[in-house]
């Protein structure tokens, strides 16, 4: 039950009826009309801008139009207690108890679907996220993007879209050769005692390589003598072992991908060559030269003829190289082939989660997807900005090449999966995030995860005291309750849940979910504390009984908390 959608439709139908009766004129479209929440300082439930949208064409002020509309709106609606206009012309509506009883009953009876946008066209999405190089375990730099992608997928799934979660394995190129060489040297160190050249900047020196090397030795009978002879097979084994670590990291984060797509398979299947031919046929590829970038010393830059994609045809600042000087494919060419592979799998929309260092890559990859699909906005890229770890008031630093970085396992071991997911998601992904270990462990309002979980635990304690199962539906024959302002304040927040889901889905902004849950929990805790001085606000009366009015009130809050926490991927403990 999305009250905002219901009243938007009611108001549009009303102005169409008034227009039909020649009472008002209407613009060509009513798309600008909206119904939204009212400002917190106003004691109203919803607000609409309809007067401002139609004022100009009627040559009247929004306040004059509002005066005309108000009497018609209230006249045709039994659920409205009060309606008024506020400058510059917003019409504000306050609902009566009949509305709130109907809302609670409808929401509880349809608890599994509450929040789902039923009007929205359901689509098929491919969400690609993490896609970290398979050269070792995940570090904290990957963590935020992993959670962002997973929860975006969860929101879309909640809203009944079809979603595939995918990981692109970059197992091709020089870095993989360096990784394989590093594993080989660790194997030699274990078998023959040859010291690993830790000072070599082209190698991966992390201790995790010892574990990978030991697993390969234990499970394979190959001779580890000549690197060139075993390089191909050793690469497969090394990537396999690294992916095992990564998948375990993801599992401990509560993340499971549907697909793992190999770059090596893309290249070996000649998909790069095929996509280049596709682009050539459509005149999107040519031979040319690229001038030195502005930040590059032009005297050191060597201009050469190379294969270029016409990225500027799609708004990019320059055309992009598809081939290196040794005629091997660039990373961009392989990425074009991979995205063509996605397009051929007939998804309606593609979503990529990128790290902060890949923000400059967005225009070229969206350009090639448009060229290949013939569709604008087929690919949506979301950037996950940096995370700053704070411990004991000091920043933690990391470096994957040096091997002293902080892994996802380190973080989960320190604060747990739930805190990692909730706090990483608690701010918009396009701004940097401070992850303070001490605050995450606090049992106070300063720790948003604790505050939301404690809300659910408090509600559970009431149900437990009454020997009721919080997970079972509450069945009542009659809903005829009179809620006071303090309860209605919380019910207004419940009213916003479908809107929160809608915006989170449309804008792919999952941080709105934990922010909403924290606000709802704050309203609930404030109400709970009122019971210390006001017996009428206590959930259990002097006879240790709970009224039906309070029972359904608690149930509707717990349902939304549970639903939201499931989307975020964290637990709702019944005891804390």
N, C-alpha and C positions, 0 to 999 in steps of 0.2 A: 504493500500500500504506500505509494509515493504521493503524499498529500500535495506536494508542490506541483506535480504533473496534473493531478486531479483538478486543482484550482486554476491552473493555467488553461486547461481545456474549458473549464466552466466560464472563465472570464472572456476567453476568445469567443465562445458561443454567445455570451451575453452581448458583446459589442456587435457581433454579426447580426443578432436579432434586432438590436437598436438601429443598426444601419438599414436593415430591411424595412423597418418602420419609418425610415427617413428622420430619425431622431438625431443621428450623428453621421458624419462622414468618416471614412476609413482610408488609410494609406494603401498602397498597392500590396504591401505585405504586413503581416502581423508578427513576423519572426522576432522583432525587437522586444516584444512584450515578454516579461519574465515574472516569475513568482519566486521570492527568496525569503530568507530569514530576516527578521526585523533586527535593528540595532539593540544591543543588550540593555540600553537605558530605557527602552520602551516596553511597556507591559502588553505586548501584542505577540501573536504567534507567527503570522506570515505577512508579507508585504509585496505589493505589485507596483510596477512602473507604468501601467497601462495608460494612465492619464497623460503622462509626458509623451508617450508614443503617438497618441492621436490628437494632441492639443493643436499642433501647428496647422494641420489640414482643416480643422474646425474653426481656426482663427479665434481661439479662446486660450486663456491661460490654463496650465495644468490643474490649478486649484479649482477653476470653474468647471472643467470637465469632470474632475473628481467628485464635485458636489452632485453632478448629474448621475454619475455611475453608482455612487454609494447607496442611494435609496433602492436602486434596482438590484444590486448585489445582495443586500440584506433581505429584501423582500422575497427573493427566490431561494434562500438558503436557511434551513432550520437549525444549522449548526453554529451560526454566528451569534455571539453574545454582544459584541461591540465592533464598530467599524468607524474609522476616522481618517482624515487626511493630514499629512505632515508636509511641510515645505521641502522641496519645491513642487511636490505633487504626488508623493507616494501615498497609496491607499493601504492602510494597516488594518488587519483583521484579527480579532480575538475570538477564539472558539469557546463554546459553552460546554457544560459537563456531558451533555448528550454526545457531542463530538468525541470527547476524550474516552468515554466508555466504548463507543463504537470503534475508535482507533485501537484501543487496547485489545478488545475482543478480536478484531480482524487480524491484528498483528500476531497475537498468540495462536490463533487458529491456523495461521499461515507462516509460522515461525521459520520454516525451512526456506521459504522464498522471500522473506522480508528483506528488502534492499535490492533485489534483482530488478534490473531495468527490462521489463517485459516488452516494451515498445521497440527497443533497439534491435536492428538487424544483426543476427548472430553471424559471426565470421570465423574464418580459419586463420589462426595466427601461428607464425614460427618465431619463437623468442630465442635468440642466440645470446648466450651470456657465459661468463668466465673466460672460456677459450684461452686460458693461460698456456704459454709454451710448456710442453711436456718435458721439462728439464729439472723437475724436482717438486716438492710439496708446495701447496698454496701458501702464500704469505698474506699478511694483513692488507697489503695493497690490493689483493684480489677480492678480499672478503666483502667489502661494501658493494661492489658491482655484482657479486654472486647473489647476495641477498636481494639487491634491487631487482635483478632479473627474475629471481624465483618468485618474489611477491607480486611483481607485475603479472607474471603468468598466473599466480593464484587468484588475483583479482579478476582477470579475464575468465578464468575457469568458474569462479563464483558467479559471474554474470552470464554463464552458460555459453560462452564462446568455446570453440574447439582450439586447443593449444598444444603445440609440440615444443618441448624444451630441448634445446640443442647446444652441443659443445663442439666447436671447430678445433680439431687437433692440428696445430702447426708443427707437423713432424717432418718438414722438408726444408732443406737449406743449410747454410753454413753453421748456424747456431746449433743445429741438431748434430752436425759432425763434431763440433767442439764438445758437446755434451757426451756423445758416444766415446770420443777420445778420452774424456775425463773418466768415464766408467771403466774403460780399458785399462787405464793407468792405475785405478784403484784395485782392479782385479790383479794386476801385476804386483801391486804392493802387498796384497793379501797372500798370493800364491808364492811369490819369489822374494818378498821382502824389499822390493825396489821402492825407494822413497818417492812419494808423490810430489811432483814439482809445484809446490803450493804457490810459488812466486810467479808462475806463468799466468799472465793476465787473460789469456785466451781460453783458460780452463775453468771448470766449475769446481771449486774446492770444498763445497759444503759437506759436512759429515754424513748427510743422508745418502751420499753416493756410496758410502761403505756398505750400507744396508742393501742398496740396489745391487752392488757388486757381489755381495755374499749370496743373495737370492739367485742371481744368474749362475754363479759357480755351483750352487747346490742342485739346481734343476736342469743343468745342461752339461753334456759331455764333450763339447767342442774344445779344441786346443786353442789356448789364448796366447799364441806366439806372435804371429804376424798380423798387425792391425788391418792392413789393406786386404788381406784374405778373408777376414771375418767381419769387416766393417758393416756390410749390408745386413747380415744376420744379427750382429750385435746391436745395431741401431734399433731393429724391431724389438729385441729383448729389453733394451734399455728404456725405450718409450713405453713398452708394456708395463714394466715395473714402476716407472714414474707415474703412469696413468692410474695404477693401482693405488698409489699414495694419494693422488689427487681425488680419486673417487671416494676413498676413505675419508679424506678431509671434508668433502662435500656431504657425505652421509652424516658425519658428525655435526655438520651445520644444518642438517635437516633438508638437504637438497639432493634431488635425484633427476638426472637428465633422461630424456627418452632416447636421444640419439647422440652418438659420438662420430663425427664425420672427419675422415683423415685427409689432410692436404696432399699427402703422398699418393693416395688413391685417386684424388682429383687430377693430379699431374700425370700419373701412370695411365689413366684412362683417356688421355689426350683431350681432357675437357678444356684445358687452357687453349690449346690450338684451335679447338672448335669454337670457343667463344670469340677468339680473335677473328676467325673467319666470318662469324656472325656479324661482328662489328664492322668488318671491312665491307661486307655486302651492303650494309646500310650507310656506308660512307662516314663512319665514325672513327676510322683509323687512317693515319697517313704517316709518311716519313718526313721528319723535319728536325729542327734543332731547338733546344731550349736554352734561353739566355740565363746567365748566372742569377741566382736569387739575390735579392737586395742585400741580405746579410752576408753573402758570400764574397770573398775577395775575387773580383773579376779577372785578375791576372792569373789566378790559380785555377780558374774554371776553363775546362776544355769543351768547346762546343763540338758536337758530333751528330751525324745523321742517326736518328733512332726512330723506332716505331712509337707513335704517340696516339693517345685517345683524345678526341675532341671534347674534353671536359668543359671547355669554355662555352660550348653550345648550350650548356645547362647551368650557366651562371658561375662556374668555377673561375678562379683568378688566372689559371694557366692550364694548358693541356698537360696530360700526365703520361709519363714514360711507361711502356709495357715491356721493354726489353733492356737488359743490361749490356754493357760494352762487350761482354763475352758471349752475347746472344742468348744467355739464359733468361728465363722470365723474371720480371720483377715481382715483388710481393703483391703489388697492386694487380698484376695480371692474374696471379693465382686466386686472389680475392674476387676478381671479376668472374672467374670460372665458377668459384664456389657459390657466388650469389646467383649466377645463372642456373646452377643446380637447384637452388632454392626456388627460383621462379618456376622452373619446370615441374616442381612438385605441387604447383597450383594452390599456393597459399594466397589468401586475400591480402594479408599484410605481413611484412617482415619487420621484426624489431631487433635491433642490435644494442647491446649494452657495452659501452666503450669506456676505457680508462681515461683519466684526465689527460694523459700524454697523447691520446689519439683524437682529441677534439678537432685538430686540423685535418684529419683524414675524412671527416664526415662528408664534405662537399663532393669529393671525387667519387666516393663509393655510392652516394645517393645519385650522382650523375650517371654512373655506369648502369645502375639498376633501372633508372628511367629510360636510358637508351635501349637496354635489353628487353624491358617489359612493355615499353610504350605507354607507361602509366606514371603520372606524377604522384609523389608521396607514397609510393609503394613500400619504400623503406623508411622506417623511423629510427633514428639513432638517439639514445639517451646516454649522457655522459655521467659517469660516477666520479665525483671529485675526490680529492685526496683526504685521507684520514690521518689526523695527528694523534698519536698515542701519548697520553700524559700519565706518568706514574711518579708518585711522591713529588708532585709539582714540577717535574722535569720531563722534557720530551724524550720519547724512545725513538731511536733512528734505526733504519734497516737498509741492508744492501744485499740483494740476491746474489750478485757475483762474488762477494766476499764470503758469503755463507754464514753471516752473523745476523741475518734478518729474523724478524719475529713471524713465526708460522701461525696459520689458522689454529693448529693444534695448541700452540702456546696460549693463544687468546682464549680458546674454549676452556682449556685447563684452568686458566686464571679466573674467568668470570662466568663460564657456562654458555651453552648454546642459546638459551632464551635471551639472556642479556646481550649477547653478541648481535643477535638478529634484531631485537627491538631497538637498541640504541643506535645501531648502524642505519636504521631506517627512520630514525626520529627527526631527521632534518631533510630538507629537499636535497636531492642528489646533485644539484648543480652548485652547491656551496660546500666549502670544506667543513669537515666535521672533527671536533675535538672529542676523543674517546678517553675520558678520565676514569682510570681504574678505581679510584677511591669513591667517586660519586656513584659508579655503577653498582658498588657493593653496599651502598647506604640503604637502610630500611627507613626511608622517609619520603616525603613529597618530592625531594630533589632527585629521586631515582624513579623515572616514569614507569619502568617495568614493574617495580615493586608496588607502586601506587595503584596500577591497574589490576595486578594480580591480587593485591590485598582487598580490593573492591569485591572481586569475585569470591574470595575466601570468606569475607564477612557475610555476603549473601548466603553462601553455602552453609555457614554456621547456623543461620536461622532455620534453613531447611532441615539440617541435621538435627537440631534441637527438637523439631516437630516430627521427626522420623519420616520426613518427606524426601523423595528423590528429586534433586534439582534438575535432572535430565529428562524427567517425565513431563508430559503436557499437563497443564492445569485446566481441568474441565469444570466450567460453571454453567448453571442454567440461566443465570440472570446477571447482567452487568448494569448496575445502577448505583454507582459510587459518586461521592462528591469530593473531588480532590481540591486541596488548598493550593495557594500560590507556590509554596515550596515544592510540592509534588509536581505541579504543572511545569515548573522550571526544568525539572529533570525530563518530563515527558516531551517537552519542546526539543530537548537534545536528542531524544529517541527519534522524534519526528525527522531530524536531519540525517539519519543514517542512510536512507536511500540516496539522498543528494550527495552525501560524502562518497558513496560507492560510484555514483554516476560520474562525478568530477574526477575521481581517482582513475576510473576506466578511460574516460575520454582524453584526459591529459597525461595518462600514464604516470601518475604522481602518487605512488603508494605511501609516501610519508604522511599523507593526509589521514590514513587509517590510525596509526599510533597516536597522532596528535588528537584526533577525535576521541579515541578511547581514553586518553589522559584527561581530556576536558569532561567527559561523561563521569569518569571515576572521581574527579574533583567535586563535581556537583553532588554525587552520591555521598562521599565522605563528609561533606559539609552538612548534608541532611542528617546523616547518622549521628553527627556530633550534637545536633539540635536535641536529640533524645535525652541528653544528659540533664537538661533543664525542663524540657517539655515532654510530659508523659504521652501526649497524643502523637508525638513523632516517633515513639518507640515501636519497633516491629512486634515485640511480644508484650502483651499486656500483663497486668498484675497476676493473672491466673496462668501465665505462661502459655497463652494462646495467641494465635495470629488471626486477624480478620481477613476475609476474602479480599477486601480492598487492598490491604497491605501485601497479601500473597501475590496477587497478579501484578502489583507494582514492582515487587522484587523480581518476579519471573521475567518480565519484559526487559528489565535492565540486564539480568544475567544472560538472557538469550543474545542480546546485542554484543555484550562483552565477549561471550564465547565465540560468536560468529566472527567478530573482528580479530580476535587472537588466533583463530584458526587460519585466517587469511595471512596474517603476519607470520604464522608458523611457530607460535610459542604456546606453552602450556597454560592452562587455567587451573592451578591447584585449589583443592577444596579446603586445605588447611595450610596455614603459614605460621 
